Amino acid sequence: MRITTIALLGILCLQACTMAKKFSSEPALNYSVQQVTVAAGQLHGYDSIPRSIAAGASRWSLVDYKDWTSGFWSGLLWYVYEYTRDTTWRNKADSFSRTLTPLAYNKAFDHDIGFQLYCSMGNGLRLTGDTSYKRILLAAADTLATLYNPQVGTILSWPRNVQMLGGHNTIIDNMINLELLFWAAKNGSPHCYNIAVQHANTTMQHHFRPDYSAYHVVVYDTVTGKVLRKQTHQGYADSSMWARGQSWAIYGYTLCYRETRKPEYLAFAQQVANVYLQRLGDEQIPYWDFDDVAIPNAPRDASAAAVTASALLELSTLVTDSATGQHYRQKATAMLAELSTKRWQSGKRNCALLLHSTGNKPNGSEIDASIVYADYYYLEALLRLQKLQQGKPLF
């Protein structure tokens, strides 16, 4: 039995490698444009923004600009514009992006300003050079910076939950919001650099177990900065490795190295990526939490795979060892190849790009659903892979 199992794993590994070598991003990109076209045709106005589609449903549930996912839809439209260069998509992306403008000037509701505005207007600025985006993004970075507590060394994640949680809470997701601060530091707000670096350093010190798996939430004493608790909000248990949380860590420390060139971030990005890949084994799409006792009868999370694939593609270009870089790129490509099969693509079942993401299982929310951030990072990863396949730089 053991020999048979080893042989089967070898076959699966060989199949994944073969799939990665043969995979071309173009059909999946064309499919993505088709799906987004259908979805866009169902929307009326720019103040209702797609978030998720429940299993078995066919239409997006909609949110307003305050929802933490509000920037992913316009970001998705910007990526469609980047691929097609059709100004129709540029105009739609611009209109949905500008709906989010109040977030830059209102008091920070939570840490997700980076997700909301850098994924939307950040892409808009990159693709158009429109300086009005720059003004809004700088204001957004200043608003995000108001959540920084120098006694703790991190940005507060949920201001509304400080009393409930009993302290200054920071979640691993917050690593992605540092990209806005790094950008702002280069574009007129140099103080944002030290905030981003200190947040990354404090998170690196307190947010990870000895095996480099991430805690979801760390709660600090607001006054002294002492760690009070390490727990989860969306994972299976406080001690478990929540798949999307680990993917945020891989992505976050990869971008930290890109922006700072600090070698400790590159080394750490590899360590948090390696434990994810080791636990993933020969599969491509993780269970929502690597430690759920219900495995193999637990839901998967396509969004974690999409985030990880995009991060690994960038990481593959940053590591100094070519064999390691090839390994990361091959694993990312295999993930995208699997996500691009009929099992994971929505096809005619709904107008999202992907099926089978898990939002917040402990809360019973968005389980086995299509979720907009899965689509965003899937399309981002496909565009990154296309650039690499064409011999172009990612940035």
KEKE-3310 file (N, C-alpha, C; in steps of 0.2 Angstrom, whole numbers, plus 5000, padded with zeros to 4 digits):
npx = (5004:5010:5020:5012:5005:5016:5020:5008:5008:5020:5016:5006:5013:5022:5012:5007:5019:5020:5008:5011:5021:5015:5005:4997:4994:4986:4973:4966:4966:4958:4946:4943:4941:4929:4920:4920:4915:4901:4897:4899:4889:4878:4878:4872:4875:4888:4889:4886:4894:4902:4904:4903:4897:4886:4887:4879:4871:4869:4871:4881:4882:4881:4890:4894:4905:4912:4914:4927:4931:4929:4938:4943:4935:4935:4949:4950:4944:4953:4964:4958:4958:4971:4975:4967:4968:4957:4948:4935:4935:4944:4937:4926:4933:4939:4928:4922:4933:4933:4922:4926:4933:4930:4935:4948:4949:4940:4939:4949:4941:4945:4960:4960:4962:4972:4970:4958:4960:4973:4973:4964:4964:4978:4982:4975:4983:4995:4993:4988:4994:4987:4987:4977:4974:4985:4985:4974:4978:4989:4983:4975:4985:4990:4979:4978:4990:4987:4982:4993:5002:5015:5020:5017:5021:5015:5001:4985:4972:4957:4949:4936:4935:4943:4940:4932:4941:4951:4963:4976:4974:4981:4981:4986:4983:4985:4998:4998:4993:5003:5009:5003:5008:5022:5023:5018:5028:5038:5033:5030:5027:5037:5038:5030:5037:5045:5035:5029:5040:5043:5031:5031:5043:5039:5028:5035:5042:5032:5021:5022:5025:5037:5039:5037:5023:5009:5001:4984:4978:4986:4986:4990:4995:4989:4996:5009:5014:5016:5014:4998:4989:4988:4979:4965:4953:4947:4952:4954:4958:4966:4979:4981:4985:4979:4974:4973:4978:4991:4995:4993:5004:5015:5014:5015:5028:5035:5033:5038:5051:5053:5051:5060:5072:5078:5088:5083:5069:5067:5073:5063:5051:5053:5054:5041:5034:5039:5034:5021:5021:5026:5017:5006:5010:5008:4997:4987:4978:4973:4966:4954:4959:4974:4974:4962:4952:4942:4947:4948:4936:4934:4931:4939:4950:4950:4954:4965:4974:4975:4981:4993:4999:5001:5010:5021:5025:5031:5040:5048:5056:5064:5073:5089:5095:5094:5088:5079:5071:5065:5058:5048:5041:5037:5028:5019:5014:5008:4998:4990:4986:4978:4968:4963:4955:4940:4935:4937:4935:4922:4914:4899:4891:4891:4894:4907:4925:4931:4926:4923:4929:4933:4927:4924:4924:4922:4913:4902:4901:4902:4906:4912:4911:4910:4922:4926:4940:4947:4946:4952:4966:4968:4967:4977:4989:4988:4991:5004:5011:5010:5018:5030:5032:5033:5045:5046:5048:5040:5036)
npy = (4994:5006:5008:5009:5021:5030:5029:5034:5047:5052:5051:5061:5072:5072:5075:5087:5095:5093:5099:5112:5116:5115:5125:5139:5156:5164:5158:5158:5171:5177:5170:5176:5189:5188:5183:5194:5204:5199:5200:5214:5219:5217:5226:5242:5258:5265:5263:5252:5237:5222:5208:5194:5178:5166:5149:5140:5151:5164:5177:5192:5196:5213:5227:5242:5256:5256:5243:5231:5224:5232:5238:5228:5225:5236:5235:5223:5227:5236:5227:5220:5230:5232:5221:5221:5234:5241:5255:5256:5248:5255:5266:5261:5256:5267:5274:5266:5266:5279:5280:5276:5286:5294:5286:5290:5302:5302:5297:5283:5268:5255:5245:5242:5251:5251:5239:5243:5255:5255:5244:5248:5262:5263:5254:5261:5273:5268:5263:5273:5286:5296:5310:5314:5303:5301:5311:5307:5295:5298:5305:5294:5286:5294:5293:5280:5279:5285:5275:5269:5263:5269:5263:5250:5246:5243:5244:5247:5235:5233:5246:5248:5237:5237:5238:5227:5216:5219:5226:5232:5227:5217:5210:5197:5199:5213:5215:5217:5229:5237:5240:5252:5261:5260:5265:5278:5283:5285:5295:5307:5307:5303:5299:5288:5277:5272:5268:5257:5248:5246:5240:5228:5222:5221:5212:5201:5197:5193:5187:5174:5156:5144:5136:5145:5147:5157:5166:5172:5183:5195:5202:5216:5225:5241:5252:5248:5240:5226:5209:5202:5192:5178:5173:5167:5173:5170:5157:5139:5136:5144:5139:5134:5133:5145:5145:5156:5166:5163:5165:5178:5182:5177:5185:5198:5199:5197:5208:5218:5215:5218:5232:5237:5230:5224:5211:5202:5202:5195:5182:5179:5179:5168:5158:5158:5155:5142:5134:5134:5128:5115:5110:5110:5100:5089:5094:5107:5117:5123:5116:5126:5128:5122:5114:5109:5097:5090:5088:5075:5081:5094:5111:5119:5133:5143:5156:5158:5150:5158:5170:5166:5160:5172:5179:5170:5170:5183:5182:5172:5179:5187:5179:5174:5162:5152:5139:5138:5149:5144:5133:5140:5147:5137:5130:5140:5141:5129:5130:5140:5133:5123:5130:5135:5125:5116:5112:5123:5135:5146:5147:5144:5144:5154:5172:5175:5173:5162:5147:5140:5147:5151:5161:5166:5154:5150:5159:5155:5161:5165:5152:5140:5148:5160:5173:5190:5194:5183:5182:5194:5192:5180:5185:5194:5186:5179:5188:5192:5180:5179:5190:5185:5174:5180:5186:5198:5211:5211:5223)
npz = (5000:5004:4994:4983:4986:4986:4973:4967:4971:4965:4952:4952:4955:4943:4934:4937:4935:4921:4917:4921:4912:4900:4901:4895:4897:4890:4885:4897:4901:4890:4893:4906:4902:4895:4905:4914:4906:4905:4918:4921:4912:4920:4930:4936:4937:4948:4961:4967:4971:4966:4976:4981:4975:4980:4982:4970:4966:4953:4952:4956:4974:4981:4987:4996:4994:5006:5011:5014:5003:4992:4983:4974:4963:4954:4952:4946:4934:4929:4927:4916:4907:4905:4899:4887:4882:4878:4878:4884:4895:4902:4905:4913:4924:4929:4933:4943:4952:4956:4964:4976:4982:4994:5005:5006:5013:5024:5041:5046:5045:5045:5043:5029:5019:5010:5002:4997:4990:4984:4976:4967:4962:4963:4953:4942:4942:4938:4925:4918:4922:4927:4937:4946:4953:4960:4970:4978:4982:4990:5000:5005:5010:5021:5029:5032:5039:5051:5059:5064:5078:5088:5099:5099:5086:5075:5063:5067:5065:5066:5071:5077:5085:5096:5110:5112:5109:5118:5116:5105:5090:5077:5061:5050:5037:5035:5030:5016:5014:5016:5004:4999:5008:5005:4992:4994:5001:4992:4984:4990:5003:5014:5027:5028:5025:5036:5044:5037:5037:5050:5054:5046:5052:5066:5064:5059:5069:5079:5074:5069:5070:5076:5064:5054:5050:5050:5063:5063:5070:5081:5097:5105:5120:5121:5126:5131:5122:5123:5119:5120:5116:5104:5091:5081:5069:5057:5054:5057:5070:5084:5084:5071:5053:5044:5027:5018:5026:5027:5013:5012:5020:5012:5000:5006:5012:5001:4993:5002:5001:4988:4988:4998:4997:5007:5014:5023:5022:5010:5013:5023:5016:5008:5017:5023:5012:5009:5019:5017:5004:5007:5016:5007:4998:4984:4979:4972:4975:4991:5006:5015:5028:5033:5044:5048:5055:5048:5036:5023:5020:5020:5015:5001:4996:4984:4983:4991:4984:4972:4977:4982:4970:4962:4971:4972:4958:4957:4967:4962:4953:4961:4969:4972:4968:4954:4953:4963:4960:4948:4953:4961:4951:4943:4952:4954:4942:4940:4949:4943:4932:4936:4942:4931:4925:4922:4934:4943:4937:4934:4922:4914:4925:4934:4933:4938:4939:4946:4955:4971:4983:5000:5012:5026:5036:5050:5053:5045:5033:5016:5010:5000:4989:4975:4975:4975:4977:4975:4961:4957:4961:4954:4940:4941:4943:4931:4922:4926:4924:4910:4906:4911:4903:4891:4892:4898:4911:4927:4933)
capx = (5000:5014:5023:5007:5004:5022:5020:5003:5011:5025:5012:5003:5019:5024:5006:5008:5025:5018:5003:5014:5025:5011:5000:4998:4990:4981:4966:4963:4965:4952:4940:4942:4938:4922:4916:4919:4910:4895:4896:4898:4883:4873:4878:4869:4878:4895:4889:4885:4901:4902:4908:4903:4892:4885:4886:4872:4868:4872:4873:4885:4880:4884:4892:4895:4912:4915:4916:4934:4932:4927:4943:4945:4931:4938:4956:4949:4943:4960:4968:4955:4960:4979:4976:4964:4969:4951:4946:4929:4937:4947:4932:4923:4938:4940:4921:4921:4938:4932:4917:4930:4937:4929:4939:4955:4948:4936:4942:4950:4936:4949:4966:4959:4962:4977:4966:4952:4962:4979:4971:4960:4967:4985:4982:4974:4989:5001:4991:4986:4998:4982:4989:4972:4974:4991:4983:4970:4982:4993:4978:4974:4991:4990:4973:4980:4995:4984:4981:5000:5004:5022:5022:5016:5025:5010:4995:4979:4968:4950:4948:4930:4935:4949:4937:4930:4947:4955:4969:4978:4974:4984:4980:4991:4981:4988:5004:4996:4991:5010:5011:5001:5013:5029:5022:5017:5035:5042:5029:5029:5026:5043:5037:5026:5042:5047:5029:5029:5046:5042:5025:5034:5047:5035:5024:5039:5044:5027:5016:5024:5027:5044:5039:5035:5016:5006:4994:4979:4978:4990:4983:4995:4993:4989:5001:5015:5016:5017:5009:4993:4986:4989:4973:4962:4946:4944:4955:4951:4960:4972:4986:4981:4988:4974:4978:4973:4982:4998:4996:4995:5011:5020:5013:5017:5035:5038:5032:5042:5058:5054:5051:5066:5078:5081:5088:5079:5062:5068:5073:5057:5046:5055:5052:5034:5032:5041:5030:5015:5022:5027:5010:5002:5012:5007:4991:4988:4973:4973:4960:4954:4964:4978:4974:4955:4951:4937:4950:4947:4929:4933:4931:4945:4950:4953:4957:4972:4979:4977:4985:4999:5002:5003:5016:5026:5028:5035:5046:5053:5060:5068:5077:5096:5096:5089:5084:5073:5066:5062:5053:5043:5038:5033:5023:5014:5010:5004:4992:4986:4984:4973:4963:4960:4951:4933:4933:4938:4932:4914:4911:4892:4888:4890:4899:4913:4930:4932:4922:4926:4933:4931:4928:4925:4921:4920:4907:4897:4901:4905:4909:4912:4908:4914:4923:4930:4947:4950:4946:4957:4973:4969:4969:4984:4994:4989:4995:5011:5014:5010:5024:5036:5032:5035:5052:5045:5048:5033:5035)
capy = (5000:5012:5009:5012:5028:5034:5029:5039:5054:5053:5052:5067:5077:5073:5078:5095:5098:5093:5104:5119:5117:5116:5130:5146:5161:5168:5156:5160:5178:5178:5168:5181:5195:5186:5183:5201:5207:5197:5203:5221:5220:5216:5232:5248:5263:5263:5263:5245:5234:5215:5205:5187:5174:5160:5142:5138:5157:5166:5184:5195:5201:5219:5231:5249:5258:5255:5236:5230:5221:5237:5240:5223:5225:5241:5233:5218:5230:5239:5222:5219:5236:5231:5215:5222:5241:5244:5261:5255:5245:5260:5271:5258:5255:5274:5276:5262:5268:5286:5279:5275:5292:5296:5282:5293:5308:5300:5294:5276:5263:5249:5245:5239:5256:5248:5234:5247:5261:5254:5239:5251:5268:5261:5251:5266:5277:5264:5262:5280:5291:5302:5313:5315:5297:5302:5315:5303:5289:5301:5306:5288:5283:5297:5291:5273:5280:5287:5269:5266:5264:5268:5259:5243:5245:5240:5247:5244:5232:5235:5251:5247:5231:5237:5237:5220:5212:5221:5229:5234:5221:5217:5204:5196:5203:5220:5215:5219:5237:5241:5242:5259:5265:5261:5269:5285:5285:5287:5300:5313:5306:5299:5296:5281:5271:5269:5265:5251:5244:5244:5235:5222:5220:5218:5206:5196:5195:5191:5184:5168:5151:5142:5133:5150:5147:5163:5167:5177:5190:5196:5207:5220:5231:5248:5257:5245:5236:5219:5204:5199:5185:5176:5169:5167:5175:5166:5151:5134:5136:5148:5136:5131:5137:5147:5145:5163:5170:5161:5168:5186:5183:5176:5191:5204:5199:5197:5215:5221:5215:5222:5239:5239:5227:5221:5204:5198:5201:5190:5176:5177:5177:5161:5153:5157:5151:5135:5130:5133:5123:5109:5107:5108:5094:5088:5097:5114:5121:5121:5117:5133:5128:5116:5109:5107:5090:5088:5086:5078:5083:5102:5115:5122:5140:5145:5163:5157:5148:5164:5175:5162:5160:5178:5180:5166:5172:5188:5179:5168:5184:5190:5175:5174:5155:5150:5133:5140:5153:5140:5130:5144:5148:5130:5129:5145:5140:5123:5132:5143:5128:5119:5135:5137:5120:5117:5111:5129:5141:5147:5145:5147:5143:5161:5177:5176:5169:5156:5144:5137:5150:5151:5168:5166:5148:5150:5163:5153:5166:5164:5145:5137:5154:5164:5179:5195:5195:5177:5184:5199:5189:5176:5189:5197:5181:5177:5194:5191:5174:5181:5194:5181:5170:5184:5189:5205:5212:5212:5230)
capz = (5000:5004:4988:4979:4988:4984:4966:4965:4972:4960:4946:4952:4954:4936:4930:4939:4931:4914:4916:4921:4906:4894:4902:4892:4901:4885:4885:4903:4900:4886:4897:4911:4899:4893:4911:4917:4902:4907:4925:4920:4909:4925:4934:4934:4941:4950:4969:4970:4969:4967:4982:4980:4973:4984:4979:4966:4963:4947:4951:4962:4979:4980:4993:4994:4994:5013:5012:5013:4996:4987:4978:4970:4957:4949:4951:4941:4927:4927:4924:4909:4902:4904:4894:4881:4880:4876:4883:4887:4901:4906:4908:4918:4929:4932:4937:4949:4956:4959:4969:4983:4985:5002:5009:5007:5017:5030:5047:5045:5048:5047:5039:5022:5014:5005:4998:4993:4985:4980:4971:4962:4960:4961:4946:4938:4941:4935:4918:4915:4924:4929:4943:4951:4957:4965:4976:4982:4985:4996:5006:5008:5014:5027:5033:5034:5044:5058:5063:5067:5085:5088:5105:5097:5080:5069:5061:5070:5060:5067:5077:5080:5089:5101:5116:5112:5109:5124:5114:5098:5086:5070:5057:5045:5030:5035:5026:5009:5015:5016:4998:4998:5012:5002:4986:4996:5003:4986:4980:4993:5011:5016:5034:5027:5024:5042:5047:5034:5039:5057:5054:5044:5057:5072:5062:5058:5076:5084:5070:5066:5074:5074:5058:5049:5049:5053:5067:5060:5074:5087:5101:5109:5124:5117:5129:5132:5116:5125:5116:5125:5114:5097:5090:5075:5068:5051:5053:5061:5077:5086:5082:5064:5048:5039:5021:5015:5030:5025:5007:5013:5022:5006:4996:5009:5013:4994:4991:5006:4998:4982:4990:5002:4995:5014:5013:5028:5019:5005:5016:5026:5011:5006:5023:5024:5006:5009:5024:5013:4999:5010:5018:5001:4995:4977:4977:4970:4979:4998:5010:5018:5033:5033:5050:5049:5056:5043:5029:5016:5019:5022:5009:4998:4995:4977:4983:4994:4978:4967:4980:4982:4964:4961:4975:4970:4952:4959:4971:4957:4950:4966:4973:4968:4966:4948:4954:4968:4956:4944:4957:4963:4945:4941:4957:4953:4935:4941:4953:4939:4927:4940:4943:4924:4923:4923:4941:4947:4933:4935:4916:4913:4931:4936:4929:4941:4936:4949:4960:4977:4988:5007:5015:5033:5038:5057:5054:5041:5028:5009:5010:4993:4985:4971:4979:4970:4978:4971:4954:4956:4961:4948:4934:4942:4942:4924:4918:4928:4920:4903:4906:4911:4897:4885:4894:4900:4918:4930:4935)
cpx = (5004:5017:5018:5005:5010:5022:5014:5005:5016:5021:5009:5007:5021:5018:5006:5013:5023:5013:5006:5018:5021:5006:5002:4992:4984:4974:4962:4961:4959:4946:4938:4939:4930:4918:4915:4915:4903:4893:4895:4892:4877:4872:4875:4871:4885:4895:4888:4891:4900:4907:4909:4897:4891:4885:4879:4869:4872:4873:4877:4880:4884:4885:4893:4903:4915:4917:4923:4936:4931:4932:4945:4941:4934:4946:4955:4948:4949:4964:4965:4958:4968:4980:4973:4966:4963:4948:4939:4930:4940:4942:4928:4927:4938:4933:4920:4927:4936:4926:4920:4933:4936:4933:4946:4954:4944:4941:4943:4945:4940:4955:4966:4960:4967:4973:4961:4955:4969:4977:4967:4963:4975:4986:4980:4979:4994:4999:4989:4990:4993:4984:4984:4972:4980:4989:4979:4974:4986:4989:4976:4979:4992:4985:4975:4986:4993:4982:4987:5000:5011:5024:5021:5021:5021:5004:4989:4974:4960:4949:4942:4930:4940:4946:4935:4936:4952:4962:4970:4979:4977:4983:4985:4990:4984:4994:5003:4995:4998:5012:5009:5006:5020:5028:5022:5024:5039:5039:5027:5028:5031:5042:5033:5031:5043:5041:5028:5034:5045:5036:5028:5038:5044:5031:5029:5041:5039:5022:5017:5026:5034:5045:5037:5028:5014:5000:4990:4979:4983:4987:4988:4992:4994:4995:5008:5018:5017:5011:5005:4990:4988:4983:4970:4955:4943:4947:4951:4952:4965:4979:4986:4984:4982:4977:4978:4978:4990:5000:4997:5002:5016:5020:5016:5024:5039:5038:5037:5049:5059:5055:5057:5073:5082:5082:5084:5072:5062:5068:5067:5052:5047:5053:5045:5031:5033:5037:5023:5015:5023:5021:5006:5003:5011:5001:4992:4983:4972:4966:4960:4958:4968:4977:4966:4954:4946:4941:4950:4940:4928:4933:4938:4945:4954:4957:4964:4977:4980:4982:4992:5003:5005:5010:5022:5029:5033:5041:5051:5058:5065:5074:5084:5098:5091:5085:5078:5068:5062:5056:5047:5038:5034:5027:5017:5010:5006:4997:4987:4983:4978:4967:4959:4956:4944:4931:4933:4935:4925:4911:4904:4888:4886:4895:4905:4919:4931:4927:4926:4931:4930:4932:4930:4921:4918:4913:4901:4896:4905:4909:4907:4908:4913:4915:4928:4937:4950:4951:4951:4964:4974:4971:4976:4989:4994:4992:5003:5014:5015:5017:5030:5037:5034:5042:5051:5046:5041:5031:5039)
cpy = (5006:5013:5012:5019:5033:5035:5034:5046:5056:5055:5059:5073:5078:5076:5085:5098:5098:5098:5111:5121:5119:5122:5136:5150:5164:5165:5158:5167:5180:5176:5173:5187:5194:5186:5190:5205:5205:5201:5211:5223:5220:5222:5238:5253:5261:5263:5257:5240:5227:5213:5198:5184:5168:5154:5141:5145:5159:5173:5187:5198:5207:5223:5238:5250:5257:5248:5235:5227:5226:5238:5234:5223:5230:5239:5227:5221:5234:5233:5220:5224:5234:5226:5217:5229:5244:5249:5260:5252:5251:5265:5268:5258:5262:5276:5273:5264:5274:5285:5278:5281:5294:5292:5286:5299:5307:5297:5286:5272:5257:5250:5243:5245:5254:5244:5238:5251:5259:5248:5242:5257:5267:5259:5257:5271:5274:5264:5268:5286:5297:5304:5314:5309:5298:5306:5311:5298:5292:5302:5299:5285:5287:5295:5284:5274:5282:5281:5266:5268:5263:5264:5252:5242:5242:5245:5243:5241:5234:5240:5250:5241:5231:5235:5229:5215:5213:5223:5231:5228:5222:5210:5203:5199:5210:5220:5218:5226:5241:5243:5250:5263:5266:5265:5276:5288:5288:5293:5306:5313:5301:5296:5289:5275:5268:5266:5258:5246:5242:5239:5228:5219:5217:5212:5200:5193:5191:5187:5177:5163:5149:5139:5138:5150:5153:5162:5172:5184:5189:5202:5210:5224:5237:5252:5254:5242:5228:5215:5201:5192:5184:5171:5170:5170:5171:5159:5145:5134:5141:5146:5134:5136:5139:5148:5152:5167:5169:5164:5175:5187:5182:5182:5197:5204:5200:5205:5220:5221:5219:5230:5242:5236:5224:5214:5199:5197:5195:5183:5174:5175:5170:5156:5152:5154:5144:5131:5129:5128:5116:5106:5106:5102:5094:5091:5104:5119:5119:5120:5124:5134:5122:5111:5108:5100:5087:5086:5078:5081:5091:5105:5118:5129:5142:5152:5162:5155:5154:5169:5172:5162:5166:5180:5176:5168:5178:5186:5175:5173:5187:5186:5175:5167:5153:5144:5134:5144:5149:5136:5134:5146:5142:5129:5134:5143:5134:5125:5135:5138:5125:5124:5136:5130:5121:5116:5118:5135:5141:5145:5148:5146:5150:5166:5179:5173:5163:5154:5143:5141:5150:5157:5167:5160:5148:5154:5161:5157:5164:5158:5142:5142:5156:5171:5184:5195:5189:5179:5189:5196:5184:5179:5192:5192:5179:5182:5194:5185:5176:5185:5190:5177:5174:5188:5196:5206:5213:5219:5235)
cpz = (5000:4998:4983:4980:4985:4976:4963:4966:4967:4953:4946:4952:4947:4932:4931:4935:4924:4913:4916:4915:4900:4895:4899:4895:4896:4885:4891:4904:4896:4890:4902:4908:4898:4900:4914:4912:4903:4914:4924:4917:4914:4930:4932:4939:4944:4958:4972:4967:4970:4972:4981:4977:4977:4980:4976:4964:4957:4947:4958:4967:4979:4986:4991:4995:5001:5014:5010:5007:4991:4982:4973:4963:4952:4948:4945:4934:4925:4924:4917:4904:4900:4899:4887:4878:4877:4881:4886:4894:4906:4909:4914:4925:4933:4936:4943:4954:4960:4965:4976:4986:4992:5006:5011:5012:5023:5035:5045:5049:5050:5042:5032:5017:5008:5000:4994:4988:4981:4974:4965:4959:4959:4955:4941:4936:4937:4927:4915:4916:4926:4936:4948:4956:4962:4971:4981:4986:4991:5002:5009:5012:5021:5032:5036:5040:5051:5062:5066:5074:5086:5094:5104:5091:5075:5068:5064:5065:5061:5073:5080:5085:5095:5108:5117:5112:5114:5122:5107:5094:5079:5067:5052:5038:5029:5031:5019:5009:5015:5010:4996:5002:5008:4996:4989:4998:4998:4982:4985:5001:5013:5023:5034:5027:5031:5045:5044:5036:5046:5058:5052:5049:5063:5070:5061:5065:5080:5080:5068:5071:5072:5067:5052:5047:5053:5057:5063:5064:5080:5090:5105:5114:5121:5120:5129:5126:5117:5121:5121:5123:5106:5096:5083:5075:5062:5050:5058:5068:5078:5083:5075:5059:5043:5032:5018:5019:5028:5018:5007:5015:5016:5002:4999:5010:5006:4992:4996:5004:4992:4983:4994:5000:5002:5013:5017:5026:5014:5008:5020:5021:5009:5011:5024:5017:5006:5013:5020:5008:5001:5013:5012:4998:4987:4975:4975:4973:4986:5001:5013:5024:5033:5039:5052:5050:5052:5037:5029:5015:5021:5015:5007:4998:4989:4978:4986:4988:4974:4970:4980:4975:4961:4964:4973:4963:4953:4962:4967:4954:4954:4969:4968:4965:4960:4949:4958:4964:4951:4947:4959:4957:4943:4946:4956:4947:4936:4944:4948:4933:4930:4940:4936:4921:4924:4930:4945:4943:4933:4928:4916:4920:4935:4932:4933:4937:4939:4954:4966:4981:4995:5010:5022:5036:5045:5058:5049:5035:5022:5009:5003:4988:4979:4974:4975:4971:4975:4964:4953:4956:4956:4942:4935:4940:4935:4920:4920:4924:4913:4902:4906:4905:4891:4886:4896:4908:4921:4931:4930)
residu = (MET:ARG:ILE:THR:THR:ILE:ALA:LEU:LEU:GLY:ILE:LEU:CYS:LEU:GLN:ALA:CYS:THR:MET:ALA:LYS:LYS:PHE:SER:SER:GLU:PRO:ALA:LEU:ASN:TYR:SER:VAL:GLN:GLN:VAL:THR:VAL:ALA:ALA:GLY:GLN:LEU:HIS:GLY:TYR:ASP:SER:ILE:PRO:ARG:SER:ILE:ALA:ALA:GLY:ALA:SER:ARG:TRP:SER:LEU:VAL:ASP:TYR:LYS:ASP:TRP:THR:SER:GLY:PHE:TRP:SER:GLY:LEU:LEU:TRP:TYR:VAL:TYR:GLU:TYR:THR:ARG:ASP:THR:THR:TRP:ARG:ASN:LYS:ALA:ASP:SER:PHE:SER:ARG:THR:LEU:THR:PRO:LEU:ALA:TYR:ASN:LYS:ALA:PHE:ASP:HIS:ASP:ILE:GLY:PHE:GLN:LEU:TYR:CYS:SER:MET:GLY:ASN:GLY:LEU:ARG:LEU:THR:GLY:ASP:THR:SER:TYR:LYS:ARG:ILE:LEU:LEU:ALA:ALA:ALA:ASP:THR:LEU:ALA:THR:LEU:TYR:ASN:PRO:GLN:VAL:GLY:THR:ILE:LEU:SER:TRP:PRO:ARG:ASN:VAL:GLN:MET:LEU:GLY:GLY:HIS:ASN:THR:ILE:ILE:ASP:ASN:MET:ILE:ASN:LEU:GLU:LEU:LEU:PHE:TRP:ALA:ALA:LYS:ASN:GLY:SER:PRO:HIS:CYS:TYR:ASN:ILE:ALA:VAL:GLN:HIS:ALA:ASN:THR:THR:MET:GLN:HIS:HIS:PHE:ARG:PRO:ASP:TYR:SER:ALA:TYR:HIS:VAL:VAL:VAL:TYR:ASP:THR:VAL:THR:GLY:LYS:VAL:LEU:ARG:LYS:GLN:THR:HIS:GLN:GLY:TYR:ALA:ASP:SER:SER:MET:TRP:ALA:ARG:GLY:GLN:SER:TRP:ALA:ILE:TYR:GLY:TYR:THR:LEU:CYS:TYR:ARG:GLU:THR:ARG:LYS:PRO:GLU:TYR:LEU:ALA:PHE:ALA:GLN:GLN:VAL:ALA:ASN:VAL:TYR:LEU:GLN:ARG:LEU:GLY:ASP:GLU:GLN:ILE:PRO:TYR:TRP:ASP:PHE:ASP:ASP:VAL:ALA:ILE:PRO:ASN:ALA:PRO:ARG:ASP:ALA:SER:ALA:ALA:ALA:VAL:THR:ALA:SER:ALA:LEU:LEU:GLU:LEU:SER:THR:LEU:VAL:THR:ASP:SER:ALA:THR:GLY:GLN:HIS:TYR:ARG:GLN:LYS:ALA:THR:ALA:MET:LEU:ALA:GLU:LEU:SER:THR:LYS:ARG:TRP:GLN:SER:GLY:LYS:ARG:ASN:CYS:ALA:LEU:LEU:LEU:HIS:SER:THR:GLY:ASN:LYS:PRO:ASN:GLY:SER:GLU:ILE:ASP:ALA:SER:ILE:VAL:TYR:ALA:ASP:TYR:TYR:TYR:LEU:GLU:ALA:LEU:LEU:ARG:LEU:GLN:LYS:LEU:GLN:GLN:GLY:LYS:PRO:LEU:PHE)
# end
